[in-house]
Amino acid sequence: MKKPLITAVVAIGKNRELGKGGKLLWHIPDDLKRFKRLTTGHPIIMGRKTFESIVSYIGGPLPGRTNIIVTRQASKFIADNPYVLIRANKHIVGHANLSMQDGVIVVSSIEEGIEEAKRIDAKEIHIGGGAEIYKQALPHTDKLHLTIIDDEKEADAFFPPYEHIFTKKVFEESREWNGIKYKWVDLER
């Protein structure tokens, strides 16, 4: 069986800024649409804090994707979270109104998350943050879908250095929204 493509999808500022206080620094409508287009229909791996910020922003897990949550506190997360459908050990624990694709799988490591994602989609797996998850996933990642925003903001979460690993540019498009210049850049190893 062919190895699935593992991609990180991320929006960063000039200094690799990701977020502050558990929130994204920018909400650019076309970029959010790109994120949705790239990730819908495929499993997406993220950390607990990222998942919780998504739930507070949109009211639930990312729809149309299996959300795979990496946390060191799986049992507490499951007990506290009405969106969890299934755990990596296959115990049904929650929400009857969610399909598997809209469900949540809870794992304790990036490696375990990748193995679970492979069972769901043998073609493509996405990494959706936050900073520590991106750092742990980078050695496994084949491609970056970057949004590089021509802006600097105060941040407490940063994307790890990637320039020495991902050197092959396969796509670039410059864009602007409300006076904010940004570009979409896809890089491969």
N, C-alpha and C positions, 0 to 999 in steps of 0.2 A: 504494500500500500504506500502511495506517495505521501510524503510528509506535508502536513498542512502549512499554509502560509501564515506566519504569525506577524501581525502588524500592530504598531502602536499608533493611535490617533490622538493628536495633542495640539493644543493652541498655546503658544508661548510668546513672551515679549522679547525684546532685544537681548536681555540678559538671562534668557531661559526661564523667566517668571511664569509660574503656573497659577498660583492662587494665594489668597490670604484669608485666614480665619475659616477655612473650609469652604470657601466660595471661589468661583472663577473670577478672574479679573476683567474679562471682556465677555460680552454677550452680543456677538455679531450674527444677525439672523442668517445670512448666507452660509456662515461657517457652521452654525448649528444644524442647518439643513444638510450640509456636506457630511457632518458627523453621522447624522441619521441615515443618509444614503449609503455611506460606507459600511456601517455596522449592522443595519437591519437585516435580519435573516441569518445572522452568525452569532455564535457565543461571544460575550464580552467579559473579560476578567477585570475586576477592580477591587480596591480595598474597601473595607467597611466604612471608613469615613466618607469616601467618595460616594458610595452607595447611599449613605444616610443623607448627604447633601442633595443628591438627585431626588430622593423621595421627598425631601422638604421642598424642593423646587417644582417638581411635576406631579407630586402626589402618589407616586408608586414607582416600581421598577421600570427601567427602560422597556417600552413595549416592542414586541416583534423580535426580541433577542432573549436568549437565556442569559441571565445575569449571574456570573460566577463571582462570588464574594470571597476574598482571602481575608481571614481573620484568625488571630491567635485565641479568640474567645468564642469559638463556634457555638457551644451550648448556650451561653448567655445571649448571643446574637439571635439564635433560633427562638429562644424563649421570649425575647423582647420584640420579635419582628413578625407581623402578620403576613408578610409577603413571601416568606420562605415556603417553597413548595416541596423541595426535596434536598437531601444532603448527599454528599459524595458517597456515603455508605448505603445509599438507596432507601433510607427510612423516610416514609412520607410523614411530614410534620406540619403541614399547614394548608394554606389557602385553597379551598375547593374551586374558586371562581377563576383561577389562573390556568392557562394552558402551560405545557412544559416549555414552550418557546418563550412565554412571558414569565416563567417561573424563576426561582432563585436557587442556585446550588451553593452550598457553603463548604469551603475547603480551608485547609490550614497552611498551604504554601502555594507559591506560583507554579511549581512543578506539578503539584496535585491538580491545580486549576487547569493547566494545559492538558493533562491526561483526561480530565473530565470533558473538556472542550472537544478533544479529539473524538470522543465517543458520540458527540452531538453533531459535529461538522468536520468532515475529513478534509475540507478544502481551505477554510479560512477561519482564523481565530483573531480577535481584536483585544488589545490591552487598552483600558480606558482610565488608568490612573488610580490613585494619586501618585505623588512624587516617589514614595518608597516602592510602590508597586512597579512604576516605570523603571526604577533603578534595578530592582530584582529581576524584571523581565527582559531588560536590554540584552543580556547574553543569549537569550532564546529568540529574540526578535529578528525577523528577516527584512522588514520594511517599515519605514516611518512615513506616516501621512501627517506632515507638519503644517500648521498655520503659524506663520511667523509674523507677529504684529509689530509694526514700526512704532513702538511705544515702550515707555519704561514706567512701571508702577511699583509701589512698595509691595513686597510679597514675603510670605514665610514658607512658601513651597516652590521648589525649582525643579525643572526637568534636568536629568543628569547629562553630563557632557556626552555628546554623540558624534561630533564631527570627525573624530579619528576612526570611528567604526563604520559609519554610513557615508561612503564617499562617492557613490554613483547616483547622480541626479537623474531621475527618469521623468520628472514632470515639474514645471514651475509656471505659475500664473499669478501676475500682480493684480491686486484688486483694491477697492476703496469703499468705505462705508462711513457716512457722517463725518467726513474729514479724517478718518482713521485709515491709514495705508497698511495693507497687509498682503502677504503672498502665501499661496498654497505651494508647498514643496514636498514632493515625494522622493525619498532617498532609499537606496538599497545598499547592502553590504558590498 
